[in-house]
């Protein structure tokens, strides 16, 4: 059970990263709707490769100028969806969501603190750290 909660926590770390990656991807492909499409195409390609061991070509106007990491949003989403499907029945909705939110909070603090993947930097203050600790504590309470 603890391992599954840790996996759910880790999956929660991916969501704010995915949001930032996809927000940056929009700059290379022409806007939020094309970025969403590209994100899901890449996730679908990853799942298809896993299931069918095939590759599908992807041709975009500025594909060569987009940094590699901006293409990873769809794959991050696929991991989240797959892990949620597996963990939800075992953990229950409340524990899964609590652990996912805690992971999001921890990742978000780091993304904000260091201004990674296009987020504006925000200082790591005592109230923010205490809030994050309380969220993590909430996971433990929800799981009991």
Buried (B, 14 or more C-beta within 10 A) or exposed (E): EEEBBEBBBBBBBBBBBBBBBBBBBBEBBEEEEBBBEBBBBBBEBBBEEEEEEEEEEEEBEEEEEBEEEBBBBBBBBBBBEBBBEBBBEEBEEEBBBBBBBBBBBBBBBBBBBEEBBBBEEBEEEEEBEEEBEEBBEBBEEBBE
